[in-house]
Amino acid sequence: MTNTAADRQKTSRDNSQPAEAPERRVSLLVVEDDENISSAISEYFSRAGYNVKTVEDGLMGVKAALDDPPDAVVLDLMLPHVDGLTVCRTLRGESDVPIILLTARTTEEDRLEGLDLGADDYVPKPFSPRELVARVRAVLRRTPAGLVDARPIRAGRLTIDPARREVKVGTKPVELTPREFRLLEVLARAPGRAFTREELVERAFGPDYEALDRTIDAHVMNLRRKIEPDPAAPTYIQTVFGVGYRFAGRPGAA
């Protein structure tokens, strides 16, 4: 069959159309020195649609996470050269990447130490790959990347930028810990709503984070000290007696 000039022109136009960009795959960094476990995790998450990178020691884990930031990190505690707790502490000083600890050390002290350093979840060995995938998905849903609206939130002189993980009062940057930032963001996204302490723990830190009421109170006290014009008479984070706390500002998206 002979192609006419019109057919050739049509084919040329069709071929010149840009291909539709493929959907971005969630990236996962696995820091695990046991090759069998690392391979199993990589295979399972790859089948679940993740882009997986594996490294076998703590130094390589820190470098990989900072050079090419993943969407989440699965981190073993017992690692050569640099242990997992040190890796977690280092990453938390530089990044807010979600971290899921994976270890055979299951004492309460080990678990709490990891969570206090800023880990988002803790999965003991032996573990179910399906459960680990579910835990990673749950953590990702709680992170700013999983939020529908990541535009800056403004209330009075306070600006909260979820995408940049930055807070400013006026033009002055405010240094917050990852947990303080998450707590402030949860409150600010629902102005006027009274949250119980239990709700704040689950929404900001995750349902598996064990915290006493005074833990939330301590975070709120630190937040007030950093963002309130007068911490003794708070403008933004107000106490709802008998319930918990609410954000009293009037946020608007920038």
C-alpha positions, 0 to 999 in steps of 0.5 A: 500500500502506497503512503500519500504525502498527507499520510506521511505528514500525519504520521510525522505529526503523530510521532512528534507528539510527546509521550505521556510521562510515566507515573512516578514510583515511590523510592525506598532506600533499604539499609540492611547488611543481611543480604537475604533480608535485603534481597527479600525486601527489595523483591517484595517492594519492587513487586509492589511498585516501589523503586528500591535501592539497597546498601549494606552499611550505615555510612553508605546509608547516610550518603545514599539518603542525602545524595539522592533522597528517597521517599522512605528509609527502611533501616536496620539497627545492627549495621557495620561501621555505623549503627542504625541509631547513629544513622537515624540521628544523623538523618534527622539532623539533615532530613525529614525522610520517613524512617522505619526501623527494622531490628531483632532488638525488641526491648522497650528501651531499644524501641523507645530510643529509636522513636525518640531519635525521630524514627517514624515506626519500628518493625521487629524481626522476624517480620512479614513482608506484607506488614512491612509494606503496609507500615511503609504505606502508613508512614508515607500517608502521614508525611507532607508528600502524602498531603493533598495540599502542601502549600504554605499555611499563614496565620498572623505572622506565622508561616508554615511551609510543609513542602520545605519543612520550614516555619517562620515568625515574620521573617525569622526562621524557627527551628523545630524538631521533626515531631514539633513540626508535625504536631504544629502542622496537624493543628494548623490544618484544622483551625478551631478544631479541638484535638484530644492528646490521643488524636494528636499522637496518632495524627502527628506521630503514628498509632504505634507511638507510645506517648503519655499525655505529658509528652504532648504537653511538653511538645506544645510547651516547646512550640509555644516558646518558639512561635508565640509572642507571649507563651504564657498567653498563647495566640496560636496553640490554645488549651481546650480544658478537659479535651486537649489543644486547638489552633486558634489562628486563621490560616490561609494558603499562601 
